[in-house]
Amino acid sequence: MLNSWVGYTVLILFVIAYALIVFEEKIHLKKSKPIVLTGCIMWLLIGIYEIKHEAMHASIYSLKEGSTVHFEVRHEGGAHDFVEHLIAEIGGLFFFLLVAMTYINTLSSLNVFQALRAWLISKGLGFRTLFWVTGVITFFLSPFADNLTSALLMSTVALAVSDGNRKFIVPAFVNIIVAANAGGAWSPFGDITTLMVWTAGKVPTLTFCYLMLPSVINWIIPALIMSFFIPRGNPEPGKEKIAMMPGAKRTMFFFMLTIATAVSFHQFLDLPPFLGMMTGLGYLMFIAYYMQKWGEKKFLKKLGLVQERRKVSRYEFFKQVEQVEFDTLLFFFGVLTAVGALSYVGFLTFVGGGFYSFMGYTSANTAIGMLSAIVDNIPIMYAVLNMDLTMGLDQWLLVTLTTGVGGSLLSIGSAAGVAVMGINRENYTFMSHLKWTPAIALGYVGSIVAWRLVTMNLG
């Protein structure tokens, strides 16, 4: 199909859809809309092509004891089989992310993140201390709460304590984005790309720890450089006090248990990790039931209230599911569907094979990370996973690292950066981030050097 009308058409459609995604902020069109429609139309065209060329796919010739065997295979291969395999892969990742997002929304509704923000504001810390505190918390929070959530939370904290000081806001925001992406790169749950590599079985669970030192270096180098430009002085301490709601600690415990369950399913039982996450969703459903029936009544009694004044209980489980960012999930579906179509047509094998053959694995994986600052890292990683590359474990770790942290080079290069741009558009812009790109690039180079040192004995 590569040199046929369907090959050229699906490529043009993908480029058009991606252009609409890139200009999402300008045209105010949710990124999921063009890619979901385009991905399905691409498969529609592939189906039409295969129907018209049925004679080419109607039989398979195989050598069996010196004779040729002919048989009908239309429903046993081709696009039908490929899409069934694709949707199984998408479905597993979709359910995994759905559970993680539901837990994050639940923790937010129970004031867990708000309480953390209020606590930091109330401490009256100096600008430089806040710069490091927000960076450290982001780095260690993103492996569990994902890089997007961590960046949004901590950038809100940084803005709240900034007193409007632009000299603090910009480097603090850049520091948080770099820390979020670097922290997410050394955990299977820190980013969608690491999750894809993990569920594909390219990197074992514990082996992700090899990326911790490179990730630390990726963040610490630009952070050290930026820290010299942070203004001295202390912002006005806040007086806001926010307490976590009943059930918050219980939910945090079961969130950690859910992650442990998912890892156990994958590591010890050789079962898809999304089954472990869905088990964790069952934990959460029963927590919500308990709080609605008994836990909430105890809380209301302490407040001297006979009944909840809200029309819908804050512990209503499906309200948390409703708040999940389905635009992200549908974008994820659309991208994997569209890139899967390009893979089926043969573009990924053709382009990827030539790219890696020409540059070599290390150079190509380094370049892919830089490319992810311009093009979203999800389709890039999915494309790499579908190129049938015979890379060693060390190279899979490298491409996991580079696609995870490469997006930090530009403000639009990662979901964390795009989200933080919406927090304070007056001060934090594309150009204000670009001024720190050389420092971030030094961290990027340093992380690759660290990767080489820690993976010298891996094949």
ABEGO torsion letter per residue (X at the ends): XAABAAAAAAAAAAAAAAAAAAAAAAAGBBAAAAAAAAAAAAAAAAAAAAAAAAAAAABBBBBBGGBBBBBBAAAABEAAAAAAAAAAAAAAAAAAAAAAAAAAAAAAAAGAAAAAAAAAAAAGBBAAAAAAAAAAAAAAAAAAAEAAAAAAAAAAAAAAAAGGBAAAAAAAAAAAAAAAAAAAAABAAABAAAAAAAAAGABBAAAAAAAAAAAAAAAAAAAAAAAAABBBEBBBBBABBBBBBBGAAAAAAAAAAAAAAAAAAAAAAGBBAAAAAAAAAAAAAAAAAAAAAAAAAAAAAAAGBABBABABBAABAAAAAAABBAAAAAAAAAAAAAAAAAAAAGAAAAAAAAAAAAAEAAAAAAAAAAAAAABBAAAAAAAAAAAGBBBBAAAAAAAAAAAAAAAAABAAABAAAAAAAAABAAABBAAAAAAAAAAAAAAAAAAAAAAAAAAAABX
